[in-house]
Amino acid sequence: MYRFLLTPRWWGINLFVVLAIPFCVFMGTWQLGRFEDRVQSHEQAEKAPDPSTRAAKPLDELLPVDKVTSGRPATATGTYADQFLVPGRKLDDRQGFYVLNMLRTDSGKALPVVRGWLPGSATDAPVPAAPKGEVTVTGDLQASENTHSDGVNVRGGLPSGQVGMISAATLVNLVPYDVYDAWVTLPEAEAGGTGGAMKPVPAAAPEGSGLDLKAFQNLGYTGEWFVFAAFVLFMWFRLVRREAEAERDIALGLVPEESAAPAAEGAGPAAETAEAPDTAEGAPEDPSSPDYDVASTPVR
């Protein structure tokens, strides 16, 4: 009954099923592993002490920024140079902007320093002036932002003096010196100036270290891949069952092996019958016929 599984058409179906199910299971397992890694890193971050409570170290000793050094206090010495405003940043559910200054260090590179946050629009906003002369700052170390970071503006078209993303790739095009691939946020923002007191910007957790939306997306993708695998197996069994039932019905004679005679063959006698009056049209009637009508015979 199941000899149809060896036909060329079913060879193709079977090959697809054999390849699709392991692939779906592999992808689901990989997504589940990603979710478990995020859960594990989140648990480790919960148990670990707050990075900001650890002793401050020089900036160069903490680079490059990773999950371990992110949030650690870093110190750097230099003079403030260019200033930029970072619009569209929320703090305590209020809309505002960051005040970002470039700290030129002795190495020649500049470290982006977020001095604080102010409410309102960044356009024509009064901002406290940065300290003059050489200063030593201690701030929580952060990795450069990317397009997936919260509050980042990738649309462009910002006025002069504003940036949408705090990253070396963005800032290096705006200043004539090298920029560190990191930035710091001051835990105690400077006060005073015509713009009023700025609020400190808390350090963000390193990307991929918490149970954020991406973690639950991995869990959702896990379920989707396993559902795909089950669906492929279900459809294969359904096709096999339908084909087996059709073979059984043919074997029992419930369904003929071949369809009824072609329409052309069935239409042959009818066509000949339909053509008979045309071929006999105009021929004289037979007087011996019972249907012979004397009255309709023309007089000659």
SEPA-406911 format. One record per atom (N, C-alpha, C, CB): residue in three letters; x, z, y. Coordinates in pm, whole numbers, plus 50000, padded with zeros to 5 digits. Each point is the difference from the previous one (the first is absolute). Glycine has a CB too. Layout:
N
alaXZY;...
//
This chain:
300
met500825000049879;met499185000050121;met500865000050126;met498215012149875;tyr502974993850113;tyr500865001350118;tyr501134989750000;tyr499445024350007;arg500364964949918;arg501034989650000;arg500114993050134;arg499604996949758;phe499375004450325;phe500044993650132;phe501105005850088;phe497564995649983;leu502915016849983;leu501075006150078;leu501314992449991;leu498905021849964;leu501214969149936;leu501234992349982;leu499924986250064;leu500385012349789;thr498534985050281;thr499884987150067;thr500854999950126;thr497674997049907;pro502724991450143;pro500854999350121;pro499395007250119;pro500874978449918;arg497815020450102;arg499375006650114;arg500155015149992;arg498374981250017;trp501435024449863;trp500115014349985;trp501455004749999;trp497874999749874;trp503054991550090;trp501415003750013;trp500335003050146;trp500594985749801;gly498895005950289;gly500235002450143;gly499365012950048;gly500104975550034;ile498665027349920;ile499325012450040;ile500755012149947;ile497794988050002;asn502625011549872;asn500715011349939;asn501345002650069;asn498894994949783;leu501804994350254;leu501295001750068;leu499815006750136;leu500894979749881;phe498075016350190;phe499725006250131;phe499725014849984;phe499094978350084;val500115025549817;val499665014149978;val501245008149963;val497684993249927;val503165001249985;val501205007049954;val500965002550116;val499744989449774;leu500305001650324;leu500895001850114;leu499375008350111;leu501044978149944;ala497655020550075;ala499345006650113;ala499885015049979;ala498744979150044;ile500915025349837;ile499785014449977;ile501295008050018;ile498154994249841;pro502995002150098;pro501225007750026;pro500434999850146;pro500704995049768;phe499084993750299;phe500384999450142;phe499165009850082;phe500664975949973;cys498035024650003;cys499145009250074;cys500375014549971;cys498154983049993;val502165020149881;val500385013649964;val501335003850067;val498794997749780;phe502164992850223;phe501285002850065;phe499825002650149;phe501154985749830;met498065006050237;met499805001950143;met499275013150029;met499954975250030;gly499075028349886;gly499305012650020;gly500915012049980;gly497924989049926;thr502955010149973;thr500955010949976;thr500995001350115;thr499764996449753;trp500674992250302;trp500955000350112;trp499365006450123;trp501144979449910;gln497615016950119;gln499315006050114;gln499785015049978;gln498874978050047;leu500845026049830;leu499835014249971;leu501325007550020;leu498174994549836;gly502954999150127;gly501305006250023;gly500295001950147;gly500804989849789;arg498805000350293;arg500195001350144;arg499215011950055;arg500374975150018;phe498415026649934;phe499185011250045;phe500605013249957;phe497974985549989;glu502525015249888;glu500605012549951;glu501275003350079;glu499054995549771;asp501724994350267;asp501205002550081;asp499635006050134;asp501164981049886;arg497775013950175;arg499585005450129;arg499505014349986;arg499404976850076;val499895026049815;val499535013849977;val501195009449982;val497874991249894;gln503145004250030;gln501175008349977;gln500775002550129;gln500134991049768;ser500064998550312;ser500715001950127;ser499225009050095;ser501054977449972;his497625021750022;his499185008750084;his500155014549958;his498364981350035;glu501675021349835;glu500175013649951;glu501385005450038;glu498434995249810;gln502584996350180;gln501345004450039;gln500075003150149;gln500964986349814;ala498385005450266;ala499995002550144;ala499265012950034;ala500104975450040;glu498865027949882;glu499265012450024;glu500865012249969;glu497854988149947;lys502975010949947;lys500825011349960;lys501265001450087;lys499144997249768;ala501344991650282;ala501245000350079;ala499765006750135;ala500794979049886;pro500235027250170;pro499845006250132;pro499814989450109;pro501425019449925;asp497984984750184;asp499784990850111;asp501344994850051;asp497875012250064;pro502304974449940;pro501304994750045;pro500395004650139;pro499594980349858;ser499415021850228;ser500325003850139;ser500565014150010;ser498204984950076;thr501665023249818;thr500535013750004;thr501465000649955;thr497695008549957;arg502834980549995;arg501385000049953;arg500964998450118;arg499274990349778;ala501985013050199;ala500994999550108;ala500224985650046;ala501125020649908;ala499054977950222;ala500234986650056;ala501394995049964;ala498435005250190;lys501664981849789;lys501274993549969;lys500204988250092;lys499855007449761;pro501404988450256;pro500244988050082;pro499264987949943;pro502265009050066;leu497344982350022;leu499194988449962;leu500674991749891;leu499064999750229;asp502234997449786;asp500684991049906;asp500045005749858;asp501374991550189;glu498545021649796;glu500035006149866;glu498674998849928;glu501735015950083;leu497214980949988;leu498664999349940;leu499534985749979;leu499475021750107;leu501364968749933;leu499604986049983;leu500564994549869;leu499944997050251;pro499364993349686;pro498704994450039;pro498855009549969;pro500934977249961;val497975020850104;val498855008849982;val499324996949867;val499675001450250;asp500105009249672;asp499264998649875;asp499005011549988;asp501974988349889;lys497455013449993;lys499005010649982;lys500595013850015;lys498754984949850;val502575016550126;val500655013050010;val500355003550144;val500914996849771;thr499624993650303;thr500455002750137;thr498904998150104;thr502264993049930;ser496635000550031;ser498934998050096;ser499415013450042;ser499494977549899;gly500405024750230;gly499495012650053;gly501075010450027;gly497944995249880;arg503305002350075;arg501085009650023;arg500414999850148;arg500814996949762;pro499535014750295;pro500475000150138;pro501374993250011;pro498725021350042;ala501394969550052;ala501254992750024;ala500405001850146;ala499444983049819;thr501845018150202;thr500525001850136;thr500794987650041;thr500095025149969;ala499824971550157;ala500754988750056;ala500275002950146;ala498964983749836;thr502175011650211;thr500405002150139;thr500204986650069;thr501105021949940;gly498444977050182;gly500134987750075;gly499275000950132;gly500224987449788;thr499525001250271;thr499284999150127;thr498784991049983;thr502145003850131;tyr496765000049933;tyr498784992149991;tyr500154987050079;tyr498645021049973;ala500864968249967;ala500064986950064;ala498584994550016;ala502304995649901;asp497424993350036;asp498704993550016;asp498865008749950;asp501124978049977;gln497755020450089;gln498805007549962;gln498874990249967;gln500705019550146;phe498554983749749;phe498874991849957;phe498805009149972;phe501554982549903;leu497275011750112;leu498775007149965;leu499414993449875;leu499565006350246;val499945002049665;val499434995149873;val498505002850004;val502175004149870;pro497014986150165;pro498565002550017;pro499285000849866;pro500104988150219;gly498645016549790;gly499145000349882;gly500365010649898;gly499664976350037;arg500875035050005;arg500375010649907;arg499095012150020;arg502394991949998;lys497055013049892;lys499085011350005;lys500725013049969;lys498124984949932;leu501395025750134;leu500485013549974;leu498835009550021;leu502394994250072;asp497305013549826;asp498845009150004;asp498714992250031;asp501515018950076;asp498364969449859;asp498804991550015;asp499814995150144;asp498955012649812;arg502094987250266;arg499934994750136;arg500914987950011;arg499485022950093;gln500084967349984;gln500764987850016;gln501045001850110;gln498044986449923;gly503175008750054;gly501045001250100;gly501184991049967;gly499285023350045;phe501914981149994;phe501194991749978;phe501225009049989;phe498964980850126;tyr502085013749809;tyr501285007149988;tyr500914996150116;tyr499775000949748;val501085008250290;val501074997250096;val501304999249921;val498775011950193;leu501794976149803;leu501184997249919;leu501194996750089;leu498544991949812;asn502575015250169;asn501224997250074;asn501154997049905;asn499215014850186;met501674976249857;met501174996349920;met501165009050040;met499204975949978;leu501355031549926;leu501125009050026;leu501294992849961;leu498565020749961;arg502244975450139;arg501284993349975;arg501035010349955;arg499464982150171;thr501025016549707;thr500975009449946;thr501424994850022;thr498335007749827;asp502665000750140;asp501404996250017;asp500404988549909;asp500505023350065;ser498774974749826;ser500334989149907;ser499604986450056;ser499715015849811;gly499554984050297;gly499524987450057;gly498594996749958;gly502324992250003;lys497225013549885;lys498624997949956;lys499065009250078;lys500814993349771;ala497925002650228;ala498985008050068;ala499025005449897;ala500244986150211;leu499355026349809;leu499045006449912;leu498655000850072;leu501835013349885;pro497114980850060;pro498685001450061;pro499525014549989;pro499464975949944;val500145029750168;val499555013950005;val498605000350059;val502395008550026;val496644996849896;val498645001850051;val499975013750068;val498954985449815;arg501015014250317;arg500065012550077;arg498675007450000;arg501754989750142;gly497165003149833;gly498705006749998;gly498854990250006;gly501055019550109;trp497754986149902;trp498764992150002;trp499195003750123;trp499974998749747;leu499414991150311;leu499135002050115;leu498664993349973;leu501975001250156;pro496915004649891;pro498704993949978;pro499754988550096;pro499155021849918;gly499864969850048;gly499594989250088;gly500684986849968;gly499615016850173;ser500384974349925;ser500564986649984;ser501454999750045;ser497734990150033;ala503055001749898;ala501424999050034;ala500244991150122;ala500545003549761;thr498464989350286;thr500164991150113;thr500005008050131;thr498894981349871;asp502185017550203;asp500145006850130;asp499815015149989;asp499184979250111;ala501235026549777;ala499855014549982;ala501235007150055;ala498554996449796;pro501265014750279;pro501155007850047;pro500655007349883;pro498925002850226;val502374995549758;val500735005749887;val501135008750053;val499424980149854;pro500785031750088;pro501135008450043;pro501324992849979;pro498695020649944;ala502194980550152;ala501294993349991;ala500885006849896;ala499834993150241;ala501004999149695;ala500925005349899;ala501145007650067;ala499434981049846;pro501115029150086;pro501145007450058;pro501174990850026;pro499275020749881;lys501464982050226;lys501154991850035;lys501285006549947;lys498814991650205;gly502215000249780;gly501275004949951;gly500015001149848;gly500305012350215;glu500784993249735;glu500165001249855;glu499155011449946;glu502324990850018;val496955006249876;val499125010049940;val500225000049848;val498284997350187;thr501405013749751;thr500015001149854;thr498585002849954;thr502405008449997;val497074982749924;val498625001449953;val500015003749852;val499184983250172;thr499815024549791;thr499775003549859;thr498544996749969;thr501785018650003;gly498034971749912;gly498654995649967;gly499844997449852;gly499814990150226;asp498945009349730;asp499704997349860;asp500224985249971;asp498325018949995;leu502494978349904;leu500384986449967;leu498864992449935;leu502365007649974;gln497464979950067;gln498944991549946;gln500564986149969;gln498255012950131;ala501214980849766;ala500394986449967;ala499324990250095;ala500325006449758;ser500304982050260;ser499404989850086;ser498614996449950;ser502294990950055;glu496805006950038;glu498644996449963;glu499954985649948;glu499115016050174;asn499814981149754;asn499754986449953;asn498544996450027;asn501785002249822;thr497834986150134;thr498654995250030;thr498915008649935;thr500954977150019;his499405031049881;his499015008449932;his499945014150057;his500354986549796;ser500495016750300;ser499995013350058;ser498775002050089;ser502515000549991;asp497035012050018;asp498825003150080;asp500284997650149;asp499285017049828;gly499774976650238;gly500084998150144;gly500844988350046;gly499695023750015;val500954969249892;val500874988950039;val499164988250052;val501715007449828;asn498764986850280;asn499354988350059;asn500854987749971;asn498935014050183;val500584977349730;val500754988049963;val499434987550067;val500575010749781;arg498444991050303;arg499394988350065;arg500864994450112;arg497785009249943;gly503074999050114;gly500854995350108;gly499234998950131;gly501384987749834;gly499235005550262;gly499364998150130;gly499945012550084;gly498684982449896;leu502205027350078;leu500015012450079;leu500714997750133;leu499985013749788;pro499664993850314;pro500694998750129;pro501475003849988;pro497865005050119;ser502914991049980;ser501425003450003;ser500175015150005;ser500534978350115;gly500415026749806;gly500245014449994;gly499225007049892;gly500454999150240;gln498814993449677;gln499245005949891;gln500404993449867;gln498085005150158;val501885002649736;val500294994949866;val498915004949907;val502504999750043;gly497224992449855;gly498955003749905;gly500525006549874;gly498684981650089;met502635017849888;met500585005349877;met501365006250031;met498774982849862;ile501475029250085;ile501295006750019;ile500904996249883;ile498935019450129;ser501844970449890;ser500914995449894;ser501194993150064;ser498084997449836;ala503045002950092;ala501204993650052;ala499804985050014;ala501395017849896;ala497864976150013;ala499784985650004;ala499264995950127;ala499954999549751;thr499175009250298;thr499254996950122;thr500815003150126;thr497885004849877;leu502765006850125;leu500695004550121;leu501294992450026;leu499015022349964;val501654972749932;val501274993150020;val499824987250080;val500835009649786;asn497954985150216;asn499724988050079;asn499685003250145;asn499174989249793;leu500705023750240;leu499625004050135;leu501135006750077;leu497705002549917;val503365001350014;val501115006850066;val501314992949966;val498765022149991;pro502254978850097;pro501264992949978;pro501025008049920;pro499594988250213;tyr499975020349695;tyr500935008049920;tyr499375002249862;tyr500975011650207;asp499854992949700;asp499535002549864;asp499105012349997;asp502104989649907;val497035010549992;val499015010849988;val500075005649857;val498484989350176;tyr501465023949813;tyr499975006449869;tyr498704996249927;tyr501425019250087;asp498704979049781;asp498814997149919;asp499315013249966;asp501074978949905;ala498535028350197;ala499335012849987;ala499575004550140;ala501365006349792;trp497875004250216;trp499645005850128;trp499695014849979;trp499094977650085;val500885029950023;val499715014349991;val498875003250097;val502395005449935;thr496875005050029;thr498955005150088;thr500335014450034;thr498264984449899;leu501695018850228;leu500385013450045;leu498925010149963;leu501324990050189;pro499065020849744;pro498995010149960;pro499425007550119;pro501195002449784;glu499554998150326;glu499515006450122;glu500174990050114;glu500605023449916;ala498314970250120;ala500064989650101;ala500345005750135;ala498344986849872;glu502315005150210;glu500395004350134;glu498775001050089;glu502254989249972;ala497795019450121;ala498885002250091;ala500414996650142;ala499105017849849;gly499884981350237;gly500254997750142;gly499844985650038;gly501545019149998;gly498744977850127;gly499864986450047;gly498584997050047;gly501824993249845;thr498014995250217;thr498694996350053;thr499004997049891;thr501134991150199;gly499365006449679;gly499074996849892;gly499495012249928;gly501174978649974;gly499275033250064;gly499545012049933;gly500805002649873;gly497734996350095;ala501895014149833;ala500715004049879;ala499674990649885;ala499975023850077;met501054972149851;met499804991649882;met499885008849877;met501284981150107;lys497925014549798;lys499835007249875;lys500984994749897;lys497565004250052;pro503005004649865;pro500924995249897;pro499274992149893;pro501475019750043;val499204970449904;val499444991549894;val500505005249866;val499904979650155;pro499225025149758;pro500465005449872;pro500584989049911;pro498275018150016;ala502704985749905;ala500624990449909;ala499024996449889;ala502295009450051;ala497714978049911;ala499134995149892;ala500715001449866;ala498874983950159;ala500345017749736;ala500565000849865;ala500584986449963;ala498345018049933;pro502724981849988;pro500584987249961;pro499014991449923;pro502235010849992;glu497864976250028;glu499074990749937;glu500115000749848;glu500144985050202;gly498715015649733;gly499975000249854;gly500215013749938;gly500824977250009;ser499155033450073;ser500245013449946;ser498745008349990;ser502284998850095;gly496594995849941;gly498775007849997;gly498874992449933;gly500725011550206;leu498154995549773;leu498824993949939;leu499194993250110;leu499955017349814;asp500574971750236;asp499324992750105;asp499094989349938;asp501935004350159;leu497554987049926;leu499094989549953;leu500684990849900;leu498805001250218;lys502484996049802;lys500704991049908;lys500085005949859;lys501334991250192;ala498815022049800;ala500065006349868;ala498694997949925;ala501615017150088;phe497274984749979;phe498724998249934;phe499704985149978;phe499185021450103;gln501424969949976;gln499884985749971;gln500684996749868;gln499944995050245;asn501225011149730;asn500674998049871;asn499115004549885;asn502225003050111;leu497095008249907;leu499105004949896;leu498824990549980;leu500665023650054;gly498834970950055;gly498924990349988;gly500444987249931;gly499015009550206;tyr502194985849826;tyr500524988049934;tyr500205002449851;tyr501114993350213;thr499265019149751;thr500155003349858;thr498694997749926;thr501765017050057;gly497154988349999;gly498694998149937;gly499614985349993;gly499345022450082;glu500964970050022;glu499634985850001;glu500714992349888;glu499635001550248;trp501675001049735;trp500734992749896;trp499495003449861;trp502004999650148;phe497685013049827;phe499475003849869;phe498604994149978;phe501365021250007;val497864978050099;val498674993749989;val500164985149969;val499035016850162;phe501944976549900;phe500244985949971;phe500354998049852;phe500784996550237;ala500075012449710;ala500394998949859;ala498785001649909;ala502295008850056;ala496875001149974;ala498795002149920;ala499044988350012;ala500275024650029;phe499644969550089;phe499094988850021;phe500454987849920;phe499475008750230;val501844988649769;val500514988649922;val499695002049853;val501844996350168;leu498385015849780;leu499725002649859;leu498514998949969;leu502015015149992;phe497154989950099;phe498554999149981;phe499534985549997;phe499755022150114;met500754969849978;met499584986050005;met500474992449875;met500075000850252;trp501125002849696;trp500484993449878;trp499095003149883;trp502365001250086;phe497285011449896;phe499095003849891;phe498644993450017;phe501205021849977;arg498344977050145;arg498694993850023;arg500034985249965;arg499545016750182;leu501534976449855;leu500114985849965;leu500114998049850;leu501094995850219;val499705012949714;val500144998949854;val498665002449933;val502385007650015;arg496895002450030;arg498705003049939;arg499024988550019;arg500405024450041;arg499594969950078;arg499084988950024;arg500354988049915;arg499655008250233;glu501654989049753;glu500424988749918;glu499695002549853;glu501814994850166;ala498395017649787;ala499715003249860;ala498514998849971;ala501985015349995;glu497194989250099;glu498564998849980;glu499564985449995;glu499695021850117;ala500914969949965;ala499674985849996;ala500404993849866;ala500304998850249;glu500895004949698;glu500434995049870;glu499065004849888;glu502374999750083;arg497175012749927;arg499105005249897;arg498664992950004;arg501135022150015;asp498344975350104;asp498724993050011;asp500084986049942;asp499465013450203;ile501674980049817;ile500174986649943;ile500075000649848;ile501214992750207;ala499495017749741;ala500125001449855;ala498665002849935;ala502335008250031;leu496804999150037;leu498675003149946;leu498994988950026;leu500505023950034;gly499894966150037;gly499104988950029;gly499035002750112;gly500224993849768;leu499995017050305;leu499115003050113;leu500234990650117;leu499955023849928;val501234971250083;val500354990650106;val500724988449936;val500175018350175;pro499384969249847;pro500684988549939;pro501424998950052;pro497824988049976;glu503035006749937;glu501394998750040;glu500174990050113;glu500665005949769;glu498514983950229;glu500054990150105;glu498705000250076;glu501594985749867;ser498435010550254;ser498794999550081;ser499094988949951;ser501245009150198;ala497574990549855;ala499044989649960;ala500564986250029;ala498115015750044;ala501274974349896;ala500484986350017;ala500094996650147;ala498994993449782;pro501954998450255;pro500144996350142;pro498744994150056;pro502404996149963;ala497465005650164;ala498804995050067;ala499864985149986;ala500155018650159;ala500984974549836;ala499934985549989;ala499424995749868;ala501964998250149;glu498405009149740;glu499474996449871;glu498515003049992;glu502245004449898;gly497345006950157;gly498595003549996;gly499174990850086;gly500635023449957;ala499994970650142;ala499244991450092;ala499924985749952;ala500695014650185;gly499964981949702;gly500034986049954;gly498634994449965;gly502265004449915;pro496985001649993;pro498694994549966;pro499074999550118;pro500315008549772;ala499775002050312;ala499115000050117;ala500334988450092;ala499785024949985;ala501524972350027;ala500404989050087;ala499514986849945;ala501995012950073;glu498114985649792;glu499534987549942;glu498514998450017;glu501865001049835;thr497405010450151;thr498554999550017;thr499654996450143;thr499715017149820;ala501094988550272;ala499714997050140;ala500294985750035;ala500495023450056;glu500474970649873;glu500354986250032;glu499074989949932;glu502355007450026;ala496864996949873;ala499164990649927;ala499004992850086;ala500275014349806;pro498994992750283;pro499034992750084;pro500684989750087;pro498525019950000;asp502744983350044;asp500654990450088;asp500344987349925;asp500925018850136;thr499514982349739;thr500394988049925;thr498784992049958;thr502035011849919;ala496804995350068;ala498784992849958;ala499194995350117;ala499965013449795;glu500474989550323;glu499214996250118;glu499904984950013;glu500735021150115;gly498034973949901;gly499774985650016;gly499794992649869;gly501365001250203;ala498825005449681;ala499804993249871;ala498524999549967;ala502265007749919;pro497264982150011;pro498574998849966;pro499605010849900;pro500084975150043;glu498665029849972;glu499525010349911;glu499604993749867;glu499235013850196;asp500864994649701;asp499644995349866;asp498495001449980;asp502285006549909;pro496984982450065;pro498545000849983;pro499635008749883;pro499764977450099;ser501095024049802;ser499655008149883;ser500165014850025;ser500674981349858;ser499865022350258;ser500215014150032;ser498685006750029;ser502274995050089;pro497535017549864;pro498745007050029;pro499805002450148;pro500165010849778;asp500924989550295;asp499855002650144;asp499824987150081;asp501405020549971;tyr498444968249960;tyr499864987450070;tyr498694999850074;tyr501404988349830;asp498675008650299;asp498824999850088;asp499684985750034;asp500535022750094;val498314972749855;val499644986050023;val499694997650145;val499124998449771;ala500275011450297;ala499604998050139;ala501214998550090;ala497925013049958;ser503184993050001;ser501174999450088;ser500834987749973;ser500015024850010;thr499594966949892;thr500764988049971;thr499684989450100;thr500055005649759;pro500914988950309;pro499704989850102;pro499484987349935;pro501785009650148;val497264984349920;val499404987349955;val500884988850045;val497685009450010;arg502644982049902;arg500894988850031;arg499194987350017;arg501885010849873;
//
